[in-house]
Amino acid sequence: RDEVAALGDRGAWVLGGRSMGGRIASMAVADEQEPVRASGLVLVAYPLHPPRRPDRLRVEHFPRLRVPCLFVSGTRDTFAAPDELMSWTATIPAPVEHVWIEGKGHDLKGVDSVVAMAVADWVKRLRGGRIAPVSRRR
């Protein structure tokens, strides 16, 4: 909250993070009392639940997300299998895009440039008003 406030209240910031950082950013944007203003969320390797603990979901705030969201995930992420993540992100009332990185786990090791390109492409389309729900693999 403090960092976004220090940037100025333009409401045009795309917020997000990797794993827990993305979760915290999404919770701040979805806060019922004092939501952080953003024009979009980038959630890299979102931790849907602890590994092998699908009963401990971290999705209660998803229905309150009102900004477009990009989820970048590995297809072998033990914190969120593709079918699980897509099922839960369907509860987000804003446009959601998924980028799946084939064969990668939660660490997304060795694909920083792929993640960066996916984020840059999405932000460019967001700024141009061309975001629609899609799912694609890289």
C-alpha positions as a LaTeX table, in Angstrom:
\begin{tabular}{lrrr}
\hline
Residue & $x$ (\AA) & $y$ (\AA) & $z$ (\AA) \\
\hline
Arg1 & 0.00 & 0.00 & 0.00 \\
Asp2 & 2.74 & 2.43 & 0.96 \\
Glu3 & 4.76 & 1.79 & $-2.19$ \\
Val4 & 1.74 & 2.31 & $-4.47$ \\
Ala5 & 0.78 & 5.46 & $-2.55$ \\
Ala6 & 4.33 & 6.78 & $-2.98$ \\
Leu7 & 4.03 & 6.31 & $-6.75$ \\
Gly8 & 0.97 & 8.54 & $-6.90$ \\
Asp9 & $-2.74$ & 7.87 & $-7.24$ \\
Arg10 & $-2.99$ & 7.59 & $-11.00$ \\
Gly11 & $-4.80$ & 4.25 & $-10.91$ \\
Ala12 & $-2.84$ & 3.17 & $-13.96$ \\
Trp13 & $-0.37$ & 0.88 & $-12.24$ \\
Val14 & $-0.13$ & $-2.79$ & $-13.08$ \\
Leu15 & 0.65 & $-4.55$ & $-9.83$ \\
Gly16 & 1.69 & $-8.10$ & $-9.07$ \\
Gly17 & 4.45 & $-10.41$ & $-8.09$ \\
Arg18 & 5.76 & $-13.93$ & $-8.04$ \\
Ser19 & 4.21 & $-16.57$ & $-5.81$ \\
Met20 & 3.37 & $-15.05$ & $-2.40$ \\
Gly21 & 4.13 & $-11.56$ & $-3.74$ \\
Gly22 & 1.40 & $-11.99$ & $-6.35$ \\
Arg23 & $-0.99$ & $-13.34$ & $-3.79$ \\
Ile24 & $-0.42$ & $-10.33$ & $-1.52$ \\
Ala25 & $-0.82$ & $-7.90$ & $-4.44$ \\
Ser26 & $-4.09$ & $-9.55$ & $-5.47$ \\
Met27 & $-5.39$ & $-9.47$ & $-1.89$ \\
Ala28 & $-4.55$ & $-5.75$ & $-1.63$ \\
Val29 & $-6.41$ & $-4.98$ & $-4.86$ \\
Ala30 & $-9.41$ & $-7.08$ & $-3.69$ \\
Asp31 & $-9.48$ & $-5.60$ & $-0.16$ \\
Glu32 & $-13.07$ & $-4.81$ & 0.80 \\
Gln33 & $-12.23$ & $-1.93$ & 3.16 \\
Glu34 & $-9.46$ & $-0.10$ & 1.31 \\
Pro35 & $-8.62$ & $-1.60$ & $-2.09$ \\
Val36 & $-5.36$ & $-0.61$ & $-3.73$ \\
Arg37 & $-6.06$ & 0.97 & $-7.10$ \\
Ala38 & $-4.59$ & $-0.79$ & $-10.13$ \\
Ser39 & $-5.37$ & $-1.19$ & $-13.79$ \\
Gly40 & $-4.27$ & $-4.84$ & $-13.85$ \\
Leu41 & $-2.59$ & $-7.68$ & $-11.97$ \\
Val42 & 0.32 & $-9.88$ & $-13.05$ \\
Leu43 & 0.50 & $-13.08$ & $-10.99$ \\
Val44 & 3.52 & $-15.25$ & $-11.70$ \\
Ala45 & 3.43 & $-18.78$ & $-10.21$ \\
Tyr46 & 0.37 & $-17.99$ & $-8.10$ \\
Pro47 & 0.34 & $-20.29$ & $-5.03$ \\
Leu48 & $-3.24$ & $-21.60$ & $-5.24$ \\
His49 & $-2.51$ & $-23.97$ & $-2.35$ \\
Pro50 & 0.52 & $-25.52$ & $-0.61$ \\
Pro51 & 2.01 & $-28.49$ & $-2.50$ \\
Arg52 & $-0.15$ & $-31.60$ & $-2.16$ \\
Arg53 & $-2.66$ & $-29.65$ & $-0.02$ \\
Pro54 & $-5.51$ & $-28.70$ & $-2.39$ \\
Asp55 & $-7.76$ & $-28.43$ & 0.67 \\
Arg56 & $-5.93$ & $-25.24$ & 1.74 \\
Leu57 & $-7.01$ & $-22.91$ & $-1.05$ \\
Arg58 & $-5.99$ & $-19.26$ & $-1.30$ \\
Val59 & $-8.86$ & $-18.01$ & $-3.43$ \\
Glu60 & $-11.39$ & $-16.36$ & $-1.11$ \\
His61 & $-10.65$ & $-12.94$ & $-2.60$ \\
Phe62 & $-10.86$ & $-13.94$ & $-6.28$ \\
Pro63 & $-14.54$ & $-12.93$ & $-6.71$ \\
Arg64 & $-13.61$ & $-9.39$ & $-5.57$ \\
Leu65 & $-10.95$ & $-8.85$ & $-8.25$ \\
Arg66 & $-12.29$ & $-6.27$ & $-10.68$ \\
Val67 & $-9.20$ & $-5.67$ & $-12.82$ \\
Pro68 & $-7.78$ & $-7.76$ & $-15.68$ \\
Cys69 & $-5.40$ & $-10.47$ & $-14.47$ \\
Leu70 & $-2.49$ & $-12.31$ & $-16.08$ \\
Phe71 & $-1.48$ & $-15.64$ & $-14.55$ \\
Val72 & 1.88 & $-17.02$ & $-15.74$ \\
Ser73 & 2.42 & $-20.58$ & $-14.53$ \\
Gly74 & 4.33 & $-23.75$ & $-15.20$ \\
Thr75 & 2.32 & $-26.78$ & $-16.31$ \\
Arg76 & 3.99 & $-28.82$ & $-13.54$ \\
Asp77 & 3.53 & $-26.38$ & $-10.68$ \\
Thr78 & 2.71 & $-28.33$ & $-7.49$ \\
Phe79 & 1.12 & $-25.19$ & $-6.00$ \\
Ala80 & $-1.48$ & $-25.01$ & $-8.80$ \\
Ala81 & $-2.13$ & $-27.54$ & $-11.56$ \\
Pro82 & $-3.50$ & $-25.96$ & $-14.75$ \\
Asp83 & $-7.01$ & $-27.40$ & $-14.38$ \\
Glu84 & $-7.20$ & $-26.31$ & $-10.72$ \\
Leu85 & $-6.02$ & $-22.79$ & $-11.43$ \\
Met86 & $-8.33$ & $-22.33$ & $-14.41$ \\
Ser87 & $-11.29$ & $-23.59$ & $-12.40$ \\
Trp88 & $-10.68$ & $-21.09$ & $-9.60$ \\
Thr89 & $-9.74$ & $-18.12$ & $-11.79$ \\
Ala90 & $-13.11$ & $-18.55$ & $-13.50$ \\
Thr91 & $-14.54$ & $-17.00$ & $-10.30$ \\
Ile92 & $-12.78$ & $-13.71$ & $-11.09$ \\
Pro93 & $-15.34$ & $-11.34$ & $-12.66$ \\
Ala94 & $-12.70$ & $-9.46$ & $-14.70$ \\
Pro95 & $-10.84$ & $-10.74$ & $-17.80$ \\
Val96 & $-8.27$ & $-13.41$ & $-16.94$ \\
Glu97 & $-5.46$ & $-14.59$ & $-19.18$ \\
His98 & $-3.29$ & $-17.64$ & $-18.54$ \\
Val99 & 0.15 & $-18.25$ & $-20.00$ \\
Trp100 & 1.33 & $-21.82$ & $-19.42$ \\
Ile101 & 5.02 & $-22.61$ & $-19.61$ \\
Glu102 & 5.27 & $-26.21$ & $-20.67$ \\
Gly103 & 7.08 & $-28.59$ & $-18.34$ \\
Lys104 & 8.00 & $-25.98$ & $-15.75$ \\
Gly105 & 7.33 & $-26.13$ & $-12.01$ \\
His106 & 6.70 & $-23.43$ & $-9.44$ \\
Asp107 & 10.23 & $-22.03$ & $-9.71$ \\
Leu108 & 9.92 & $-21.38$ & $-13.49$ \\
Lys109 & 13.69 & $-21.85$ & $-13.55$ \\
Gly110 & 15.45 & $-20.84$ & $-16.76$ \\
Val111 & 12.52 & $-19.07$ & $-18.41$ \\
Asp112 & 12.82 & $-15.50$ & $-17.14$ \\
Ser113 & 12.85 & $-14.14$ & $-20.69$ \\
Val114 & 9.68 & $-16.09$ & $-21.57$ \\
Val115 & 7.93 & $-14.72$ & $-18.48$ \\
Ala116 & 9.13 & $-11.18$ & $-19.24$ \\
Met117 & 7.92 & $-11.37$ & $-22.84$ \\
Ala118 & 4.51 & $-12.70$ & $-21.76$ \\
Val119 & 4.13 & $-9.87$ & $-19.22$ \\
Ala120 & 5.31 & $-7.20$ & $-21.67$ \\
Asp121 & 2.90 & $-8.44$ & $-24.36$ \\
Trp122 & $-0.01$ & $-8.51$ & $-21.91$ \\
Val123 & 0.70 & $-5.03$ & $-20.51$ \\
Lys124 & 0.96 & $-3.65$ & $-24.06$ \\
Arg125 & $-2.43$ & $-5.18$ & $-24.94$ \\
Leu126 & $-3.92$ & $-3.97$ & $-21.64$ \\
Arg127 & $-2.80$ & $-0.41$ & $-22.36$ \\
Gly128 & $-4.26$ & $-0.72$ & $-25.86$ \\
Gly129 & $-7.61$ & $-1.95$ & $-24.55$ \\
Arg130 & $-7.25$ & $-5.38$ & $-26.20$ \\
Ile131 & $-7.44$ & $-7.77$ & $-23.24$ \\
Ala132 & $-9.83$ & $-10.71$ & $-23.43$ \\
Pro133 & $-9.83$ & $-14.02$ & $-21.53$ \\
Val134 & $-7.49$ & $-16.53$ & $-23.18$ \\
Ser135 & $-5.24$ & $-19.43$ & $-22.27$ \\
Arg136 & $-2.09$ & $-20.26$ & $-24.21$ \\
Arg137 & 1.05 & $-22.31$ & $-23.87$ \\
Arg138 & 4.62 & $-21.23$ & $-24.45$ \\
\hline
\end{tabular}
